[in-house]
């Protein structure tokens, strides 16, 4: 891929990420592209819920694998059970992020002679305060390793503010993961 196209694709990916509420950070695909890979295999076995746990990782694992398989196969990579040209693994980690208080969060006006609440409704002020607190995030890191050397050749990280922390709406989570993986892998070259 020529540098101009790569730069344009990277810029488009960053703009899409900014508009979607997701943060995407991906390595440049140069090292991955140099491998001329044709096939891939998963580095780890699927996570199986043998104890009936409601932990979200048991719901995320099949979605993450399905969406990653779909994105890679759309680029022409062939999934094999063992000894692929590159291996795929992921890490899911919930996180916390500190919000930034907006100017509307304060109930004291910096201008003398102005009464608080004169220009803003209480609902607007409450929203500004609520949005300034600690936010839970879903963080997914997708990692590709060379099949022979086992060295990492590409990594992408997707971070999204958690809107459903209970895991009850997995259809929406699946769509979000699918969009995120499409954006993460958009700059990767096609197979071969």
Residue frames as a rotation matrix with the C-alpha (Angstrom) as fourth column:
UNK 1
0.588 0.809 0.000 0.00
0.809 -0.588 0.000 0.00
0.000 0.000 -1.000 0.00
UNK 2
-0.162 -0.698 0.697 1.48
0.595 -0.633 -0.495 3.36
0.787 0.335 0.518 -0.94
UNK 3
-0.769 -0.262 -0.583 2.12
0.639 -0.329 -0.695 5.89
-0.010 -0.908 0.420 1.87
UNK 4
-0.864 0.486 0.130 -0.51
-0.451 -0.863 0.228 8.34
0.223 0.139 0.965 0.61
UNK 5
-0.028 0.883 -0.469 -3.26
-0.268 0.445 0.855 5.72
0.963 0.149 0.224 0.68
UNK 6
-0.217 -0.136 -0.967 -2.08
0.775 0.578 -0.255 4.50
0.593 -0.805 -0.020 4.09
UNK 7
-0.969 -0.164 -0.185 -2.16
0.242 -0.783 -0.573 8.05
-0.051 -0.600 0.798 5.48
UNK 8
-0.576 0.817 0.034 -5.62
-0.647 -0.481 0.592 8.66
0.500 0.319 0.805 4.03
UNK 9
0.062 0.589 -0.806 -6.92
0.134 0.795 0.592 5.39
0.989 -0.145 -0.029 5.46
UNK 10
-0.524 -0.331 -0.785 -5.44
0.801 0.121 -0.586 6.17
0.289 -0.936 0.202 8.88
UNK 11
-0.981 0.188 0.052 -6.96
-0.195 -0.953 -0.230 9.66
0.006 -0.236 0.972 8.86
UNK 12
-0.261 0.940 -0.219 -10.35
-0.541 0.045 0.840 8.27
0.799 0.338 0.497 7.85
UNK 13
-0.059 0.180 -0.982 -10.14
0.561 0.820 0.116 5.69
0.826 -0.544 -0.149 10.63
UNK 14
-0.820 -0.302 -0.485 -9.34
0.572 -0.415 -0.708 8.38
0.012 -0.858 0.513 13.21
UNK 15
-0.811 0.576 0.108 -12.21
-0.543 -0.808 0.230 10.58
0.219 0.128 0.967 12.03
UNK 16
-0.021 0.819 -0.573 -14.64
-0.216 0.556 0.803 7.67
0.976 0.140 0.165 12.16
UNK 17
-0.307 -0.164 -0.937 -13.43
0.776 0.526 -0.347 6.77
0.550 -0.834 -0.034 15.64
UNK 18
-0.990 -0.089 -0.107 -13.92
0.134 -0.818 -0.559 10.34
-0.038 -0.568 0.822 16.84
UNK 19
-0.550 0.835 -0.009 -17.46
-0.708 -0.461 0.535 10.42
0.442 0.301 0.845 15.52
UNK 20
-0.015 0.600 -0.800 -18.55
-0.113 0.794 0.598 7.08
0.994 0.099 0.056 16.92
UNK 21
0.639 0.233 0.734 -17.77
-0.716 -0.169 0.677 7.51
0.282 -0.958 0.059 20.61
UNK 22
0.902 -0.432 0.028 -15.08
0.403 0.862 0.308 4.86
-0.157 -0.266 0.951 20.39
UNK 23
0.470 -0.847 -0.248 -11.38
-0.796 -0.528 0.295 5.46
-0.381 0.059 -0.923 20.72
UNK 24
0.967 -0.196 0.165 -9.27
0.250 0.859 -0.447 3.39
-0.054 0.473 0.879 18.37
UNK 25
0.374 -0.919 -0.124 -5.53
-0.833 -0.392 0.391 3.04
-0.408 -0.043 -0.912 18.57
UNK 26
0.929 -0.044 0.368 -3.83
0.183 0.919 -0.350 0.73
-0.323 0.393 0.861 16.09
UNK 27
-0.059 -0.998 -0.025 -0.27
0.127 -0.032 0.991 0.07
-0.990 0.055 0.128 15.07
UNK 28
0.072 -0.061 -0.996 0.80
-0.942 -0.332 -0.048 0.92
-0.327 0.941 -0.082 11.56
UNK 29
0.822 0.393 0.413 0.29
-0.288 0.912 -0.293 -2.24
-0.492 0.122 0.862 9.47
UNK 30
0.408 -0.706 -0.579 3.78
-0.879 -0.133 -0.458 -2.18
0.247 0.695 -0.675 7.89
UNK 31
-0.583 -0.682 0.442 5.25
-0.786 0.611 -0.092 -4.99
-0.207 -0.401 -0.892 9.99
UNK 32
-0.003 0.684 0.730 2.11
-0.175 0.718 -0.674 -7.09
-0.985 -0.130 0.117 9.53
UNK 33
0.818 0.356 -0.452 2.03
-0.459 -0.072 -0.886 -6.45
-0.348 0.932 0.105 5.77
UNK 34
-0.021 -0.930 -0.368 5.67
-0.998 0.042 -0.050 -7.55
0.062 0.366 -0.929 5.43
UNK 35
-0.472 -0.150 0.869 4.65
-0.473 0.875 -0.106 -11.08
-0.744 -0.461 -0.484 6.52
UNK 36
-0.525 0.345 -0.778 2.44
-0.795 0.128 0.593 -11.66
0.305 0.930 0.207 3.43
UNK 37
-0.783 0.231 0.578 0.13
-0.284 0.694 -0.662 -13.78
-0.554 -0.682 -0.478 5.56
UNK 38
-0.669 0.574 -0.472 -2.52
-0.382 0.278 0.881 -16.08
0.637 0.770 0.033 4.11
UNK 39
0.179 0.713 -0.678 -3.95
0.296 0.618 0.728 -17.91
0.938 -0.331 -0.101 7.15
UNK 40
-0.421 -0.256 0.870 -4.50
-0.714 -0.498 -0.492 -17.36
0.560 -0.828 0.027 10.84
UNK 41
-0.050 0.442 -0.896 -5.36
0.500 0.787 0.360 -19.37
0.864 -0.430 -0.260 13.92
UNK 42
0.717 0.334 0.611 -6.49
-0.354 -0.582 0.732 -18.37
0.600 -0.742 -0.299 17.38
UNK 43
-0.336 -0.937 0.098 -3.73
-0.479 0.080 -0.874 -18.40
0.811 -0.340 -0.475 19.96
UNK 44
-0.872 0.099 0.479 -6.04
-0.434 0.294 -0.852 -19.49
-0.225 -0.951 -0.214 22.78
UNK 45
-0.748 0.660 -0.060 -9.05
0.606 0.718 0.343 -21.75
0.269 0.220 -0.938 23.12
UNK 46
-0.160 0.779 0.607 -12.53
-0.128 -0.626 0.770 -20.24
0.979 0.046 0.200 23.44
UNK 47
-0.891 -0.063 0.449 -13.57
-0.443 -0.087 -0.892 -19.47
0.096 -0.994 0.050 27.01
UNK 48
-0.329 0.776 -0.538 -16.19
0.164 0.608 0.777 -21.95
0.930 0.167 -0.328 28.17
UNK 49
-0.330 0.336 0.882 -18.57
-0.866 -0.478 -0.142 -21.11
0.374 -0.811 0.449 31.01
UNK 50
-0.476 0.067 -0.877 -18.64
0.073 0.997 0.037 -24.38
0.876 -0.047 -0.480 32.95
UNK 51
-0.825 0.093 -0.558 -19.99
0.565 0.134 -0.814 -22.94
-0.001 -0.987 -0.163 36.21
UNK 52
0.123 0.959 0.256 -22.90
0.938 -0.197 0.287 -20.81
0.325 0.205 -0.923 34.95
UNK 53
-0.438 -0.380 -0.815 -21.21
0.669 -0.743 -0.013 -17.51
-0.600 -0.551 0.580 35.79
UNK 54
0.702 0.677 0.219 -22.80
0.678 -0.543 -0.496 -14.24
-0.217 0.497 -0.840 34.64
UNK 55
-0.040 -0.805 -0.592 -19.37
0.216 -0.585 0.781 -12.64
-0.976 -0.097 0.197 34.18
UNK 56
0.662 0.399 -0.635 -19.39
-0.408 -0.519 -0.751 -10.57
-0.629 0.756 -0.181 30.99
UNK 57
-0.360 -0.871 -0.335 -16.23
-0.808 0.111 0.579 -12.23
-0.466 0.479 -0.743 29.60
UNK 58
-0.614 0.186 0.767 -18.25
0.249 0.968 -0.036 -15.40
-0.749 0.169 -0.640 28.91
UNK 59
0.537 0.836 0.115 -20.62
0.462 -0.177 -0.869 -13.35
-0.706 0.520 -0.481 26.76
UNK 60
0.554 -0.386 -0.737 -17.89
-0.602 -0.798 -0.034 -11.24
-0.576 0.462 -0.675 25.14
UNK 61
-0.367 -0.847 0.384 -15.60
-0.319 0.503 0.803 -14.11
-0.874 0.172 -0.455 24.08
UNK 62
-0.168 0.290 0.942 -17.85
0.748 0.660 -0.070 -15.66
-0.642 0.693 -0.327 21.40
UNK 63
0.869 0.483 -0.111 -18.77
0.321 -0.720 -0.615 -12.22
-0.377 0.499 -0.780 20.06
UNK 64
0.390 -0.810 -0.439 -15.14
-0.605 -0.585 0.540 -11.11
-0.694 0.055 -0.718 19.90
UNK 65
-0.510 -0.593 0.623 -14.10
0.020 0.716 0.698 -14.30
-0.860 0.368 -0.353 18.10
UNK 66
0.182 0.676 0.715 -17.03
0.813 0.305 -0.496 -14.22
-0.553 0.671 -0.494 15.66
UNK 67
0.929 0.222 -0.298 -16.51
0.068 -0.890 -0.452 -10.56
-0.365 0.399 -0.841 14.71
UNK 68
0.080 -0.969 -0.232 -12.73
-0.623 -0.230 0.747 -10.95
-0.778 0.085 -0.623 14.38
UNK 69
-0.425 -0.172 0.889 -13.17
0.405 0.842 0.356 -14.04
-0.810 0.511 -0.288 12.20
UNK 70
0.555 0.739 0.381 -15.68
0.703 -0.172 -0.690 -12.18
-0.445 0.651 -0.615 10.03
UNK 71
0.798 -0.281 -0.533 -13.39
-0.361 -0.931 -0.049 -9.15
-0.482 0.232 -0.845 9.57
UNK 72
-0.240 -0.966 0.094 -10.31
-0.515 0.209 0.831 -11.25
-0.823 0.151 -0.548 8.76
UNK 73
-0.315 0.172 0.934 -12.16
0.598 0.799 0.055 -13.56
-0.737 0.576 -0.354 6.39
UNK 74
0.805 0.590 -0.059 -13.60
0.364 -0.571 -0.735 -10.52
-0.468 0.571 -0.675 4.57
UNK 75
0.475 -0.729 -0.493 -9.98
-0.748 -0.630 0.210 -9.52
-0.464 0.269 -0.844 3.89
UNK 76
0.571 -0.158 -0.806 -9.28
-0.619 0.561 -0.549 -12.98
0.538 0.813 0.223 2.47
UNK 77
-0.526 -0.765 0.371 -7.50
-0.828 0.361 -0.430 -14.60
0.195 -0.533 -0.823 5.41
UNK 78
0.183 0.511 -0.840 -8.23
-0.294 0.844 0.449 -18.29
0.938 0.165 0.305 5.91
UNK 79
0.241 -0.026 0.970 -8.86
-0.970 0.007 0.241 -19.57
-0.013 -1.000 -0.023 9.43
UNK 80
0.030 -0.270 -0.963 -7.04
-0.172 0.947 -0.271 -22.80
0.985 0.174 -0.018 10.33
UNK 81
0.887 0.427 -0.175 -7.25
0.065 0.261 0.963 -24.61
0.457 -0.866 0.204 13.64
UNK 82
0.705 -0.699 -0.121 -3.51
0.291 0.129 0.948 -24.77
-0.647 -0.703 0.294 14.25
UNK 83
-0.231 -0.965 0.126 -0.25
0.602 -0.040 0.797 -23.25
-0.764 0.260 0.590 12.93
UNK 84
0.819 0.493 0.294 -1.67
0.550 -0.531 -0.645 -20.31
-0.162 0.690 -0.706 10.99
UNK 85
0.102 -0.780 0.618 0.72
0.694 -0.389 -0.605 -17.87
0.713 0.491 0.502 9.34
UNK 86
-0.700 -0.263 0.664 -0.21
-0.307 -0.728 -0.612 -15.53
0.645 -0.632 0.429 12.19
UNK 87
-0.467 0.541 -0.700 -2.04
0.819 0.562 -0.112 -16.05
0.332 -0.626 -0.706 15.46
UNK 88
-0.209 0.546 0.811 -4.83
-0.163 -0.837 0.522 -13.92
0.964 -0.023 0.264 16.89
UNK 89
-0.387 0.180 -0.905 -5.47
0.889 0.334 -0.314 -13.20
0.246 -0.925 -0.289 20.54
UNK 90
0.014 0.422 0.907 -7.35
0.034 -0.906 0.421 -10.54
0.999 0.024 -0.027 22.45
UNK 91
-0.796 -0.149 -0.587 -7.55
0.593 0.006 -0.805 -9.06
0.123 -0.989 0.083 25.90
UNK 92
0.161 0.852 0.498 -10.77
0.299 -0.523 0.798 -7.68
0.941 0.021 -0.339 27.36
UNK 93
-0.612 -0.366 -0.701 -10.41
0.774 -0.099 -0.625 -5.41
0.160 -0.925 0.344 30.38
UNK 94
0.613 0.768 0.185 -12.97
0.672 -0.630 0.389 -3.16
0.415 -0.114 -0.903 31.98
UNK 95
-0.548 -0.835 -0.052 -11.52
0.762 -0.472 -0.444 0.16
0.346 -0.283 0.895 33.04
UNK 96
0.454 0.616 -0.643 -12.31
0.794 -0.608 -0.022 3.49
-0.404 -0.501 -0.765 34.61
UNK 97
-0.433 -0.532 0.727 -11.85
0.765 -0.644 -0.016 6.94
0.477 0.549 0.686 33.16
UNK 98
-0.406 0.224 -0.886 -12.20
0.629 -0.635 -0.448 10.23
-0.663 -0.739 0.117 34.95
UNK 99
0.370 0.617 0.694 -14.69
0.915 -0.370 -0.159 12.60
0.158 0.694 -0.702 33.32
UNK 100
-0.790 -0.594 0.154 -13.93
0.577 -0.804 -0.140 16.27
0.207 -0.022 0.978 32.79
UNK 101
-0.099 0.808 -0.581 -16.26
0.743 -0.328 -0.583 18.70
-0.662 -0.490 -0.567 34.55
UNK 102
-0.113 0.160 0.981 -17.91
0.860 -0.478 0.177 21.14
0.497 0.864 -0.083 32.18
UNK 103
-0.890 -0.213 0.404 -18.27
0.068 -0.936 -0.344 24.84
0.451 -0.279 0.848 32.82
UNK 104
-0.074 0.963 0.260 -21.94
-0.505 -0.261 0.822 24.27
0.860 -0.071 0.506 33.61
UNK 105
0.049 0.075 -0.996 -21.09
0.553 0.829 0.090 21.95
0.832 -0.555 -0.001 36.52
UNK 106
-0.846 -0.408 -0.343 -20.36
0.510 -0.436 -0.741 24.85
0.153 -0.802 0.577 38.87
UNK 107
0.247 0.969 -0.030 -23.18
0.925 -0.227 0.306 26.61
0.289 -0.103 -0.952 40.67
UNK 108
0.301 -0.238 -0.924 -21.06
0.450 -0.818 0.357 29.71
-0.841 -0.523 -0.139 41.34
UNK 109
0.851 0.056 0.521 -20.86
0.507 -0.341 -0.792 32.24
0.133 0.938 -0.319 38.54
UNK 110
-0.150 -0.974 -0.169 -17.42
0.980 -0.169 0.105 33.76
-0.131 -0.150 0.980 37.89
UNK 111
-0.500 0.023 0.866 -19.11
0.391 -0.886 0.249 37.07
0.773 0.463 0.434 36.94
UNK 112
-0.904 0.135 -0.405 -20.01
0.337 -0.355 -0.872 39.44
-0.261 -0.925 0.275 39.76
UNK 113
-0.595 0.739 -0.314 -23.66
-0.612 -0.671 -0.418 40.39
-0.520 -0.056 0.852 40.05
UNK 114
-0.305 0.496 -0.813 -24.94
-0.713 0.447 0.540 37.34
0.631 0.744 0.218 38.18
UNK 115
0.131 0.437 0.890 -27.23
-0.911 0.406 -0.066 35.00
-0.390 -0.802 0.451 40.04
UNK 116
-0.893 -0.387 0.231 -26.60
-0.296 0.890 0.346 31.24
-0.339 0.240 -0.910 39.76
UNK 117
-0.528 0.663 0.531 -29.16
0.646 0.719 -0.256 29.32
-0.552 0.208 -0.808 37.69
UNK 118
-0.014 0.556 -0.831 -30.20
-0.224 -0.812 -0.540 32.46
-0.974 0.179 0.136 35.79
UNK 119
-0.065 -0.076 -0.995 -29.13
-0.973 -0.217 0.080 31.22
-0.222 0.973 -0.060 32.34
UNK 120
-0.667 -0.264 -0.697 -29.33
-0.466 0.877 0.114 27.46
0.581 0.401 -0.708 32.73
UNK 121
0.485 0.874 0.026 -31.98
-0.618 0.322 0.717 25.04
0.618 -0.364 0.697 33.87
UNK 122
0.213 -0.370 0.905 -31.30
-0.872 0.346 0.346 22.75
-0.441 -0.862 -0.249 36.82
UNK 123
0.861 0.132 0.491 -31.53
0.051 0.939 -0.341 19.74
-0.506 0.318 0.802 34.49
UNK 124
0.774 -0.631 0.056 -28.69
-0.030 -0.124 -0.992 21.12
0.632 0.766 -0.115 32.34
UNK 125
0.148 -0.724 0.674 -26.58
-0.921 -0.349 -0.173 21.73
0.360 -0.595 -0.718 35.45
UNK 126
0.448 0.084 0.890 -27.32
-0.597 0.770 0.227 18.22
-0.666 -0.633 0.394 36.80
UNK 127
0.979 -0.093 0.183 -26.35
0.198 0.666 -0.719 16.67
-0.054 0.740 0.670 33.46
UNK 128
0.502 -0.844 0.188 -23.07
-0.416 -0.426 -0.803 18.60
0.758 0.325 -0.565 33.43
UNK 129
0.058 -0.450 0.891 -22.27
-0.990 0.086 0.108 17.31
-0.125 -0.889 -0.441 36.92
UNK 130
0.667 0.283 0.689 -23.30
-0.304 0.948 -0.095 13.71
-0.680 -0.147 0.718 36.09
UNK 131
0.956 -0.292 0.036 -21.20
0.141 0.347 -0.927 13.62
0.258 0.891 0.373 32.93
UNK 132
0.387 -0.853 0.351 -18.13
-0.700 -0.520 -0.490 14.79
0.601 -0.056 -0.798 34.85
UNK 133
0.557 -0.115 0.823 -17.83
-0.718 0.431 0.546 11.73
-0.417 -0.895 0.158 37.08
UNK 134
-0.572 -0.753 0.325 -15.94
-0.547 0.646 0.533 8.47
-0.611 0.127 -0.781 36.76
UNK 135
0.439 0.671 -0.597 -16.96
-0.894 0.266 -0.359 6.44
-0.082 0.692 0.717 33.70
UNK 136
0.136 -0.342 0.930 -16.57
-0.104 0.928 0.356 2.70
-0.985 -0.146 0.090 33.23
UNK 137
0.091 -0.173 -0.981 -14.98
-0.979 -0.194 -0.057 1.69
-0.180 0.966 -0.187 29.92
UNK 138
0.818 0.007 0.575 -14.82
0.115 0.978 -0.174 -1.49
-0.564 0.209 0.799 27.89
UNK 139
0.199 -0.839 -0.506 -11.28
-0.890 -0.371 0.265 -1.98
-0.410 0.398 -0.821 26.56
UNK 140
0.855 0.053 0.517 -10.50
0.143 0.932 -0.332 -4.58
-0.499 0.358 0.789 23.89
UNK 141
0.046 -0.890 -0.454 -6.99
-0.817 -0.294 0.495 -5.20
-0.574 0.348 -0.741 22.61
UNK 142
0.967 0.201 0.159 -6.58
-0.052 0.764 -0.643 -7.33
-0.251 0.613 0.749 19.48
UNK 143
0.170 -0.985 -0.029 -3.10
-0.726 -0.145 0.673 -8.78
-0.667 -0.094 -0.739 18.98
UNK 144
0.972 0.027 -0.233 -1.55
-0.195 0.644 -0.740 -10.57
0.130 0.764 0.631 16.00
UNK 145
0.253 -0.918 0.306 1.67
-0.539 0.129 0.832 -12.59
-0.804 -0.376 -0.462 16.37
UNK 146
-0.053 -0.383 -0.922 3.81
-0.964 0.262 -0.054 -14.09
0.262 0.886 -0.383 13.63
UNK 147
0.850 0.519 -0.084 3.12
-0.493 0.843 0.216 -17.83
0.183 -0.142 0.973 13.40
UNK 148
0.527 -0.724 -0.446 6.78
0.379 0.670 -0.638 -18.85
0.761 0.167 0.627 13.28
UNK 149
-0.499 -0.827 0.260 8.63
0.169 -0.387 -0.906 -16.35
0.850 -0.408 0.333 15.47
UNK 150
0.083 0.676 -0.732 5.68
0.944 0.182 0.275 -15.79
0.319 -0.714 -0.623 17.85
UNK 151
-0.805 -0.407 -0.432 6.61
0.517 -0.838 -0.173 -12.09
-0.291 -0.363 0.885 17.90
UNK 152
0.193 0.908 -0.372 3.88
0.543 -0.414 -0.730 -9.47
-0.817 -0.061 -0.573 17.91
UNK 153
-0.685 -0.419 0.595 3.40
0.719 -0.260 0.645 -7.90
-0.115 0.870 0.480 14.46
UNK 154
-0.567 0.539 0.624 0.27
-0.025 -0.768 0.640 -5.81
0.824 0.347 0.449 15.00
UNK 155
-0.626 0.436 -0.647 -1.96
0.768 0.198 -0.609 -4.57
-0.137 -0.878 -0.459 17.79
UNK 156
-0.506 0.540 0.673 -5.13
-0.003 -0.781 0.624 -2.52
0.862 0.314 0.397 18.00
UNK 157
-0.824 0.246 -0.511 -6.97
0.546 0.099 -0.832 -1.22
-0.155 -0.964 -0.216 21.05
UNK 158
-0.305 0.837 0.454 -10.63
0.217 -0.403 0.889 -0.24
0.927 0.369 -0.059 21.19
UNK 159
-0.875 0.076 -0.478 -11.95
0.463 -0.158 -0.872 1.78
-0.142 -0.985 0.103 24.16
UNK 160
-0.367 0.834 0.412 -15.60
0.120 -0.397 0.910 2.70
0.922 0.384 0.045 24.61
UNK 161
-0.731 0.262 0.630 -17.49
-0.678 -0.380 -0.629 4.26
0.074 -0.887 0.455 27.50
UNK 162
-0.898 0.409 -0.162 -19.68
0.421 0.906 -0.046 1.51
0.128 -0.109 -0.986 28.95
UNK 163
-0.554 0.798 0.235 -23.36
-0.720 -0.602 0.345 2.21
0.417 0.021 0.909 28.52
UNK 164
0.672 0.713 -0.201 -24.54
-0.529 0.652 0.544 -1.26
0.519 -0.259 0.815 29.50
UNK 165
-0.348 -0.877 0.332 -22.47
-0.864 0.162 -0.476 -2.55
0.363 -0.453 -0.814 32.40
UNK 166
0.123 0.482 0.867 -24.84
-0.771 0.596 -0.222 -5.42
-0.624 -0.642 0.445 33.19
UNK 167
-0.886 -0.464 0.012 -24.29
-0.336 0.659 0.673 -7.39
-0.320 0.593 -0.739 29.99
UNK 168
-0.205 0.904 0.376 -28.05
0.165 0.411 -0.897 -7.61
-0.965 -0.121 -0.233 29.38
UNK 169
0.769 0.485 -0.416 -28.00
-0.272 -0.340 -0.900 -6.06
-0.578 0.805 -0.130 25.89
UNK 170
-0.097 -0.894 0.438 -25.50
0.128 0.425 0.896 -8.27
-0.987 0.143 0.073 24.08
UNK 171
0.440 0.277 0.854 -27.03
0.871 0.102 -0.481 -7.57
-0.221 0.955 -0.196 20.64
UNK 172
0.991 -0.084 0.105 -26.00
-0.062 -0.979 -0.194 -3.93
0.119 0.185 -0.975 20.93
UNK 173
0.427 -0.885 0.184 -22.62
-0.444 -0.028 0.896 -4.97
-0.788 -0.464 -0.405 22.35
UNK 174
0.106 -0.351 0.930 -22.10
0.612 0.760 0.218 -7.31
-0.784 0.546 0.295 19.40
UNK 175
0.751 0.212 0.626 -22.84
0.642 -0.458 -0.615 -4.55
0.156 0.863 -0.480 16.89
UNK 176
0.895 -0.446 0.017 -20.47
-0.428 -0.846 0.317 -2.19
-0.127 -0.291 -0.948 18.70
UNK 177
0.186 -0.853 0.488 -17.69
-0.133 0.470 0.873 -4.79
-0.974 -0.227 -0.026 18.78
UNK 178
0.315 -0.006 0.949 -18.24
0.834 0.478 -0.274 -5.55
-0.452 0.878 0.156 15.10
UNK 179
0.936 0.043 0.351 -17.97
0.220 -0.848 -0.483 -1.87
0.276 0.529 -0.802 14.16
UNK 180
0.708 -0.697 0.110 -14.90
-0.554 -0.453 0.699 -1.47
-0.438 -0.556 -0.707 16.35
UNK 181
0.102 -0.679 0.727 -13.10
0.239 0.726 0.644 -4.47
-0.966 0.108 0.236 14.87
UNK 182
0.600 0.146 0.787 -13.92
0.798 -0.035 -0.602 -3.28
-0.060 0.989 -0.137 11.34
UNK 183
0.946 -0.253 0.204 -12.33
-0.225 -0.963 -0.148 0.07
0.234 0.094 -0.968 12.18
UNK 184
0.500 -0.798 0.336 -9.35
-0.402 0.129 0.907 -1.54
-0.767 -0.588 -0.256 13.91
UNK 185
-0.061 -0.532 0.845 -8.57
0.427 0.751 0.503 -3.79
-0.902 0.391 0.181 10.96
UNK 186
0.847 0.531 -0.027 -9.48
0.202 -0.370 -0.907 -1.34
-0.492 0.763 -0.420 8.19
UNK 187
0.562 -0.690 -0.457 -5.85
-0.806 -0.581 -0.114 -0.43
-0.187 0.432 -0.882 7.43
UNK 188
-0.092 -0.600 0.795 -4.61
-0.254 0.786 0.563 -4.03
-0.963 -0.150 -0.225 7.35
UNK 189
-0.555 -0.163 -0.816 -3.77
-0.823 -0.033 0.567 -5.37
-0.119 0.986 -0.116 3.91
UNK 190
0.655 0.736 -0.169 -5.79
-0.756 0.638 -0.147 -8.08
0.000 0.224 0.975 2.22
UNK 191
0.585 -0.405 0.703 -4.43
-0.056 0.844 0.533 -11.64
-0.809 -0.351 0.471 2.38
UNK 192
0.506 -0.477 0.718 -1.40
0.815 0.536 -0.218 -12.49
-0.281 0.696 0.661 0.28
